[in-house]
Amino acid sequence: MSHHSDPACLFPTAIVTIIATPEMWETPALEKEEALIAGSADKRRREFRAGRHCAHRALECLGLEVTPLLQGERREPIWPQGYLGSISHCDDYALAVCALQGDIVGIGIDVEPLSPLKRDVEQLIHTERESRFMQANPALPERLIFSAKESLYKCYYPLVEQFFDFHEVELAIDLTTRHFSFSSQPEAGISFPAYANFHGSFLNTGSHLITGCYLTQ
Ligand SMILES: CC(C)(COP(=O)(O)OP(=O)(O)OC[C@H]1O[C@@H](n2cnc3c(N)ncnc32)[C@H](O)[C@@H]1OP(=O)(O)O)[C@@H](O)C(=O)NCCC(=O)NCCS
């Protein structure tokens, strides 16, 4: 795999990245995990299983034995004590990232197809400045801002334990380095922990857009 299609390049080496292999989509997860998707549609079950298997493998790489990854109040995975990570999946791509808690205090990941954003959702996601930026850079994946905000949310949610909406943060994308940073909008009520340094970046694999972010202390 070339460097430019490998999502591991979004993260420092302390963060383990695992991409789902074909059998992971079909193989049942652990019993207690399967109970979380008992009534779900086939698509959901396949994606959930792929994500859970990736997370198990990542935790194994970090020296842990596989135990069920259950869910918190807002569907966030509950990582084993002392570890953290993030899971993302779409129709045909799933991955998980995990690390030992320490210097790294947050991780978020998101994968999206390269297909366009639906017209009517754009205004819900983009601030005016972000809309102008995307219009000025039509070669960028249309879901870039959406995906970056999803990974940002997953990264911060376990720390702030607060839902936040797409218009409460605004992204700044660096086209040369493919990094992104964000600012909290004046009217937003979220207090992002000041001790955490945010690192965000994105990757176009040729078939998918992957955004990843992490927080260091
Ligand atoms: C949670 C959310 C980010 C999931 O995104 P998605 O596009 O539906 O699906 P993805 O495959 O990328 O991610 C799903 C995975 O995210 C993880 N996840 C779900 N809720 C989470 C949360 N609150 N915190 C961290 N991770 C979470 C789970 O592992 C989930 O997969 P699983 O249910 O199989 O375990 C999204 O549905 C959501 O609720 N967003 C909140 C609103 C938002 O994004 N605001 C923008 C902030 S600026």
The ligand as an SDF file (V2000), in Angstrom:
LIG
                    3D

 48 50  0  0  0  0  0  0  0  0999 V2000
  -21.5860    9.7760   16.1080 C   0  0  0  0  0  0  0  0  0  0  0  0
  -21.4130   10.1630   14.6740 C   0  0  0  0  0  0  0  0  0  0  0  0
  -20.2170   11.0800   14.5740 C   0  0  0  0  0  0  0  0  0  0  0  0
  -21.2370    8.8820   13.8620 C   0  0  0  0  0  0  0  0  0  0  0  0
  -20.9180    9.0960   12.5270 O   0  0  0  0  0  0  0  0  0  0  0  0
  -21.4960    8.2210   11.3040 P   0  0  0  0  0  0  0  0  0  0  0  0
  -21.1080    8.9550   10.0770 O   0  0  0  0  0  0  0  0  0  0  0  0
  -22.9020    7.8870   11.5740 O   0  0  0  0  0  0  0  0  0  0  0  0
  -20.7680    6.8560   11.2830 O   0  0  0  0  0  0  0  0  0  0  0  0
  -19.2410    6.4250   11.4170 P   0  0  0  0  0  0  0  0  0  0  0  0
  -19.1680    5.0650   10.8790 O   0  0  0  0  0  0  0  0  0  0  0  0
  -18.2810    7.4090   10.8720 O   0  0  0  0  0  0  0  0  0  0  0  0
  -19.0410    6.3890   12.9710 O   0  0  0  0  0  0  0  0  0  0  0  0
  -19.7800    5.5410   13.7460 C   0  0  0  0  0  0  0  0  0  0  0  0
  -18.9400    5.1420   14.9240 C   0  0  0  0  0  0  0  0  0  0  0  0
  -18.5910    6.2860   15.6950 O   0  0  0  0  0  0  0  0  0  0  0  0
  -18.4630    5.8790   17.0510 C   0  0  0  0  0  0  0  0  0  0  0  0
  -19.2610    6.8120   17.8440 N   0  0  0  0  0  0  0  0  0  0  0  0
  -20.5920    6.9020   17.8850 C   0  0  0  0  0  0  0  0  0  0  0  0
  -20.9540    7.8690   18.7360 N   0  0  0  0  0  0  0  0  0  0  0  0
  -19.8280    8.4130   19.2330 C   0  0  0  0  0  0  0  0  0  0  0  0
  -19.5640    9.4600   20.1590 C   0  0  0  0  0  0  0  0  0  0  0  0
  -20.5370   10.1430   20.7410 N   0  0  0  0  0  0  0  0  0  0  0  0
  -18.2870    9.7370   20.4620 N   0  0  0  0  0  0  0  0  0  0  0  0
  -17.2760    9.0410   19.8920 C   0  0  0  0  0  0  0  0  0  0  0  0
  -17.4620    8.0400   18.9940 N   0  0  0  0  0  0  0  0  0  0  0  0
  -18.7370    7.7320   18.6730 C   0  0  0  0  0  0  0  0  0  0  0  0
  -18.9630    4.4570   17.1500 C   0  0  0  0  0  0  0  0  0  0  0  0
  -17.8520    3.6050   17.2370 O   0  0  0  0  0  0  0  0  0  0  0  0
  -19.6990    4.2630   15.8470 C   0  0  0  0  0  0  0  0  0  0  0  0
  -19.6390    2.9690   15.3020 O   0  0  0  0  0  0  0  0  0  0  0  0
  -20.3110    1.7150   16.0400 P   0  0  0  0  0  0  0  0  0  0  0  0
  -21.6780    2.1720   16.4480 O   0  0  0  0  0  0  0  0  0  0  0  0
  -20.3080    0.6530   15.0100 O   0  0  0  0  0  0  0  0  0  0  0  0
  -19.4200    1.4550   17.2260 O   0  0  0  0  0  0  0  0  0  0  0  0
  -22.6380   10.9020   14.1260 C   0  0  0  0  0  0  0  0  0  0  0  0
  -23.6660   10.0260   13.8560 O   0  0  0  0  0  0  0  0  0  0  0  0
  -23.1690   11.9310   15.0880 C   0  0  0  0  0  0  0  0  0  0  0  0
  -23.9860   11.6520   15.9310 O   0  0  0  0  0  0  0  0  0  0  0  0
  -22.6880   13.1470   15.0080 N   0  0  0  0  0  0  0  0  0  0  0  0
  -22.9810   14.1300   15.9770 C   0  0  0  0  0  0  0  0  0  0  0  0
  -23.1820   15.4210   15.3700 C   0  0  0  0  0  0  0  0  0  0  0  0
  -21.9550   15.9470   14.8150 C   0  0  0  0  0  0  0  0  0  0  0  0
  -21.2050   15.2870   14.1380 O   0  0  0  0  0  0  0  0  0  0  0  0
  -21.7420   17.1880   15.0340 N   0  0  0  0  0  0  0  0  0  0  0  0
  -20.6550   17.8200   14.3620 C   0  0  0  0  0  0  0  0  0  0  0  0
  -19.6920   18.2890   15.3050 C   0  0  0  0  0  0  0  0  0  0  0  0
  -18.9430   19.7080   14.6990 S   0  0  0  0  0  0  0  0  0  0  0  0
  1  2  1  0
  2  3  1  0
  2  4  1  0
  2 36  1  0
  4  5  1  0
  5  6  1  0
  6  7  2  0
  6  8  1  0
  6  9  1  0
  9 10  1  0
 10 11  2  0
 10 12  1  0
 10 13  1  0
 13 14  1  0
 14 15  1  0
 15 16  1  0
 15 30  1  0
 16 17  1  0
 17 18  1  0
 17 28  1  0
 18 19  1  0
 18 27  1  0
 19 20  2  0
 20 21  1  0
 21 22  1  0
 21 27  2  0
 22 23  1  0
 22 24  2  0
 24 25  1  0
 25 26  2  0
 26 27  1  0
 28 29  1  0
 28 30  1  0
 30 31  1  0
 31 32  1  0
 32 33  2  0
 32 34  1  0
 32 35  1  0
 36 37  1  0
 36 38  1  0
 38 39  2  0
 38 40  1  0
 40 41  1  0
 41 42  1  0
 42 43  1  0
 43 44  2  0
 43 45  1  0
 45 46  1  0
 46 47  1  0
 47 48  1  0
M  END
$$$$
